Amino acid sequence: MSTQQEDSLITTDVSITDTGRTDQPDTTVVEAQNLDVFYGSDQAIDNVSMEIPEHKVTAMIGPSGCGKSTFLRCINRMNDQIDVCRVEGDITFHGKNVYDNDVDPVALRRKIGMVFQKPNPFPKSIYDNVAYGLRVQGREKEVDLDAEVERALRGAALWDEVNDKLDSSGLDLSGGQQQRLCIARAIAPDPEVILMDEPTSALDPIAAAKIEDLIDDLADEYTVIIVTHNMQQAARISDKTAVFLTGGELVEFGETQRIFEDPEHKQVEDYITGKFG
């Protein structure tokens, strides 16, 4: 890369944070191999292959409509709910293709939870929101439900704010608290992977910062895969970054610091420096 190109990257307002996890050896937990996804005749993902490491934060960035969310939803088969969606190629979880006929999508989603763009608490109490997944699984007699609800709320950095009002409606919480409640609901069944689809885009900066801090903590126990339009956010919180561009192509994937400071592809440099997208 030329000096001029290097300078153009350095002058972008992107601060890269050392998460302290990059030196840990990578163990692949989710892998895509030659993945193609179609909505009818329209191709949303084009021959994507990547290995997503365990107990790290992997960010997916790129312009709108480039396939980031589609890829995310393939991992726990959320796209099964879209009639015109067709998936070709493989996505494996611990080496098992999640699209094999003997894989139960409901059981898969217990291991791979998801947090959506807008907070979506159920019209139930805070307690019942968090306990919902455990009850659906029929585990409320197997576990100490009170202890599991507290564990999940502590894991979502929400316990201290709500422990005295667990019977109150989750809908009465602020937007940021609602999103952390949804994270608590996602981690209560003790998944291995947490998928997050732009989890801070509907929040104010203070609430978003709390979620970012939480994501950093969650990576100690879970594998976190996040879609974000915010490049600064990706640089702050992720260990690995995948850059998708128009047409559903994965153009580059690697250590976050390298992607932002010394990308291999001119397209990626142009996107990061704001020349398009």
Secondary structure as a PSIPRED ss2 file (coil, helix, strand):
# PSIPRED VFORMAT (PSIPRED V4.0)

   1 M C   1.000  0.000  0.000
   2 S C   1.000  0.000  0.000
   3 T H   0.000  1.000  0.000
   4 Q H   0.000  1.000  0.000
   5 Q H   0.000  1.000  0.000
   6 E H   0.000  1.000  0.000
   7 D H   0.000  1.000  0.000
   8 S H   0.000  1.000  0.000
   9 L H   0.000  1.000  0.000
  10 I H   0.000  1.000  0.000
  11 T C   1.000  0.000  0.000
  12 T C   1.000  0.000  0.000
  13 D C   1.000  0.000  0.000
  14 V C   1.000  0.000  0.000
  15 S C   1.000  0.000  0.000
  16 I C   1.000  0.000  0.000
  17 T C   1.000  0.000  0.000
  18 D C   1.000  0.000  0.000
  19 T C   1.000  0.000  0.000
  20 G C   1.000  0.000  0.000
  21 R C   1.000  0.000  0.000
  22 T C   1.000  0.000  0.000
  23 D C   1.000  0.000  0.000
  24 Q C   1.000  0.000  0.000
  25 P C   1.000  0.000  0.000
  26 D C   1.000  0.000  0.000
  27 T C   1.000  0.000  0.000
  28 T E   0.000  0.000  1.000
  29 V E   0.000  0.000  1.000
  30 V E   0.000  0.000  1.000
  31 E E   0.000  0.000  1.000
  32 A E   0.000  0.000  1.000
  33 Q E   0.000  0.000  1.000
  34 N E   0.000  0.000  1.000
  35 L E   0.000  0.000  1.000
  36 D E   0.000  0.000  1.000
  37 V E   0.000  0.000  1.000
  38 F E   0.000  0.000  1.000
  39 Y E   0.000  0.000  1.000
  40 G C   1.000  0.000  0.000
  41 S C   1.000  0.000  0.000
  42 D E   0.000  0.000  1.000
  43 Q E   0.000  0.000  1.000
  44 A E   0.000  0.000  1.000
  45 I E   0.000  0.000  1.000
  46 D E   0.000  0.000  1.000
  47 N E   0.000  0.000  1.000
  48 V E   0.000  0.000  1.000
  49 S E   0.000  0.000  1.000
  50 M E   0.000  0.000  1.000
  51 E E   0.000  0.000  1.000
  52 I E   0.000  0.000  1.000
  53 P E   0.000  0.000  1.000
  54 E C   1.000  0.000  0.000
  55 H C   1.000  0.000  0.000
  56 K C   1.000  0.000  0.000
  57 V E   0.000  0.000  1.000
  58 T E   0.000  0.000  1.000
  59 A E   0.000  0.000  1.000
  60 M E   0.000  0.000  1.000
  61 I E   0.000  0.000  1.000
  62 G C   1.000  0.000  0.000
  63 P C   1.000  0.000  0.000
  64 S C   1.000  0.000  0.000
  65 G C   1.000  0.000  0.000
  66 C C   1.000  0.000  0.000
  67 G C   1.000  0.000  0.000
  68 K H   0.000  1.000  0.000
  69 S H   0.000  1.000  0.000
  70 T H   0.000  1.000  0.000
  71 F H   0.000  1.000  0.000
  72 L H   0.000  1.000  0.000
  73 R H   0.000  1.000  0.000
  74 C H   0.000  1.000  0.000
  75 I H   0.000  1.000  0.000
  76 N C   1.000  0.000  0.000
  77 R C   1.000  0.000  0.000
  78 M H   0.000  1.000  0.000
  79 N H   0.000  1.000  0.000
  80 D H   0.000  1.000  0.000
  81 Q H   0.000  1.000  0.000
  82 I C   1.000  0.000  0.000
  83 D C   1.000  0.000  0.000
  84 V C   1.000  0.000  0.000
  85 C E   0.000  0.000  1.000
  86 R E   0.000  0.000  1.000
  87 V E   0.000  0.000  1.000
  88 E E   0.000  0.000  1.000
  89 G E   0.000  0.000  1.000
  90 D E   0.000  0.000  1.000
  91 I E   0.000  0.000  1.000
  92 T E   0.000  0.000  1.000
  93 F E   0.000  0.000  1.000
  94 H C   1.000  0.000  0.000
  95 G C   1.000  0.000  0.000
  96 K E   0.000  0.000  1.000
  97 N E   0.000  0.000  1.000
  98 V C   1.000  0.000  0.000
  99 Y C   1.000  0.000  0.000
 100 D C   1.000  0.000  0.000
 101 N C   1.000  0.000  0.000
 102 D C   1.000  0.000  0.000
 103 V C   1.000  0.000  0.000
 104 D C   1.000  0.000  0.000
 105 P H   0.000  1.000  0.000
 106 V H   0.000  1.000  0.000
 107 A H   0.000  1.000  0.000
 108 L H   0.000  1.000  0.000
 109 R H   0.000  1.000  0.000
 110 R H   0.000  1.000  0.000
 111 K H   0.000  1.000  0.000
 112 I E   0.000  0.000  1.000
 113 G E   0.000  0.000  1.000
 114 M E   0.000  0.000  1.000
 115 V E   0.000  0.000  1.000
 116 F C   1.000  0.000  0.000
 117 Q C   1.000  0.000  0.000
 118 K C   1.000  0.000  0.000
 119 P C   1.000  0.000  0.000
 120 N C   1.000  0.000  0.000
 121 P C   1.000  0.000  0.000
 122 F C   1.000  0.000  0.000
 123 P C   1.000  0.000  0.000
 124 K C   1.000  0.000  0.000
 125 S E   0.000  0.000  1.000
 126 I H   0.000  1.000  0.000
 127 Y H   0.000  1.000  0.000
 128 D H   0.000  1.000  0.000
 129 N H   0.000  1.000  0.000
 130 V H   0.000  1.000  0.000
 131 A H   0.000  1.000  0.000
 132 Y H   0.000  1.000  0.000
 133 G H   0.000  1.000  0.000
 134 L H   0.000  1.000  0.000
 135 R H   0.000  1.000  0.000
 136 V H   0.000  1.000  0.000
 137 Q C   1.000  0.000  0.000
 138 G C   1.000  0.000  0.000
 139 R C   1.000  0.000  0.000
 140 E C   1.000  0.000  0.000
 141 K C   1.000  0.000  0.000
 142 E C   1.000  0.000  0.000
 143 V C   1.000  0.000  0.000
 144 D C   1.000  0.000  0.000
 145 L H   0.000  1.000  0.000
 146 D H   0.000  1.000  0.000
 147 A H   0.000  1.000  0.000
 148 E H   0.000  1.000  0.000
 149 V H   0.000  1.000  0.000
 150 E H   0.000  1.000  0.000
 151 R H   0.000  1.000  0.000
 152 A H   0.000  1.000  0.000
 153 L H   0.000  1.000  0.000
 154 R H   0.000  1.000  0.000
 155 G H   0.000  1.000  0.000
 156 A C   1.000  0.000  0.000
 157 A C   1.000  0.000  0.000
 158 L C   1.000  0.000  0.000
 159 W H   0.000  1.000  0.000
 160 D H   0.000  1.000  0.000
 161 E H   0.000  1.000  0.000
 162 V H   0.000  1.000  0.000
 163 N C   1.000  0.000  0.000
 164 D C   1.000  0.000  0.000
 165 K C   1.000  0.000  0.000
 166 L C   1.000  0.000  0.000
 167 D C   1.000  0.000  0.000
 168 S C   1.000  0.000  0.000
 169 S E   0.000  0.000  1.000
 170 G H   0.000  1.000  0.000
 171 L H   0.000  1.000  0.000
 172 D H   0.000  1.000  0.000
 173 L C   1.000  0.000  0.000
 174 S C   1.000  0.000  0.000
 175 G H   0.000  1.000  0.000
 176 G H   0.000  1.000  0.000
 177 Q H   0.000  1.000  0.000
 178 Q H   0.000  1.000  0.000
 179 Q H   0.000  1.000  0.000
 180 R H   0.000  1.000  0.000
 181 L H   0.000  1.000  0.000
 182 C H   0.000  1.000  0.000
 183 I H   0.000  1.000  0.000
 184 A H   0.000  1.000  0.000
 185 R H   0.000  1.000  0.000
 186 A H   0.000  1.000  0.000
 187 I H   0.000  1.000  0.000
 188 A C   1.000  0.000  0.000
 189 P C   1.000  0.000  0.000
 190 D C   1.000  0.000  0.000
 191 P C   1.000  0.000  0.000
 192 E C   1.000  0.000  0.000
 193 V E   0.000  0.000  1.000
 194 I E   0.000  0.000  1.000
 195 L E   0.000  0.000  1.000
 196 M E   0.000  0.000  1.000
 197 D E   0.000  0.000  1.000
 198 E C   1.000  0.000  0.000
 199 P C   1.000  0.000  0.000
 200 T C   1.000  0.000  0.000
 201 S C   1.000  0.000  0.000
 202 A C   1.000  0.000  0.000
 203 L C   1.000  0.000  0.000
 204 D C   1.000  0.000  0.000
 205 P H   0.000  1.000  0.000
 206 I H   0.000  1.000  0.000
 207 A H   0.000  1.000  0.000
 208 A H   0.000  1.000  0.000
 209 A H   0.000  1.000  0.000
 210 K H   0.000  1.000  0.000
 211 I H   0.000  1.000  0.000
 212 E H   0.000  1.000  0.000
 213 D H   0.000  1.000  0.000
 214 L H   0.000  1.000  0.000
 215 I H   0.000  1.000  0.000
 216 D H   0.000  1.000  0.000
 217 D H   0.000  1.000  0.000
 218 L H   0.000  1.000  0.000
 219 A C   1.000  0.000  0.000
 220 D C   1.000  0.000  0.000
 221 E C   1.000  0.000  0.000
 222 Y C   1.000  0.000  0.000
 223 T E   0.000  0.000  1.000
 224 V E   0.000  0.000  1.000
 225 I E   0.000  0.000  1.000
 226 I E   0.000  0.000  1.000
 227 V E   0.000  0.000  1.000
 228 T C   1.000  0.000  0.000
 229 H C   1.000  0.000  0.000
 230 N C   1.000  0.000  0.000
 231 M H   0.000  1.000  0.000
 232 Q H   0.000  1.000  0.000
 233 Q H   0.000  1.000  0.000
 234 A H   0.000  1.000  0.000
 235 A H   0.000  1.000  0.000
 236 R H   0.000  1.000  0.000
 237 I H   0.000  1.000  0.000
 238 S C   1.000  0.000  0.000
 239 D C   1.000  0.000  0.000
 240 K E   0.000  0.000  1.000
 241 T E   0.000  0.000  1.000
 242 A E   0.000  0.000  1.000
 243 V E   0.000  0.000  1.000
 244 F E   0.000  0.000  1.000
 245 L E   0.000  0.000  1.000
 246 T C   1.000  0.000  0.000
 247 G C   1.000  0.000  0.000
 248 G C   1.000  0.000  0.000
 249 E E   0.000  0.000  1.000
 250 L E   0.000  0.000  1.000
 251 V E   0.000  0.000  1.000
 252 E E   0.000  0.000  1.000
 253 F E   0.000  0.000  1.000
 254 G E   0.000  0.000  1.000
 255 E E   0.000  0.000  1.000
 256 T H   0.000  1.000  0.000
 257 Q H   0.000  1.000  0.000
 258 R H   0.000  1.000  0.000
 259 I H   0.000  1.000  0.000
 260 F H   0.000  1.000  0.000
 261 E H   0.000  1.000  0.000
 262 D C   1.000  0.000  0.000
 263 P C   1.000  0.000  0.000
 264 E C   1.000  0.000  0.000
 265 H C   1.000  0.000  0.000
 266 K H   0.000  1.000  0.000
 267 Q H   0.000  1.000  0.000
 268 V H   0.000  1.000  0.000
 269 E H   0.000  1.000  0.000
 270 D H   0.000  1.000  0.000
 271 Y H   0.000  1.000  0.000
 272 I H   0.000  1.000  0.000
 273 T C   1.000  0.000  0.000
 274 G C   1.000  0.000  0.000
 275 K C   1.000  0.000  0.000
 276 F C   1.000  0.000  0.000
 277 G C   1.000  0.000  0.000
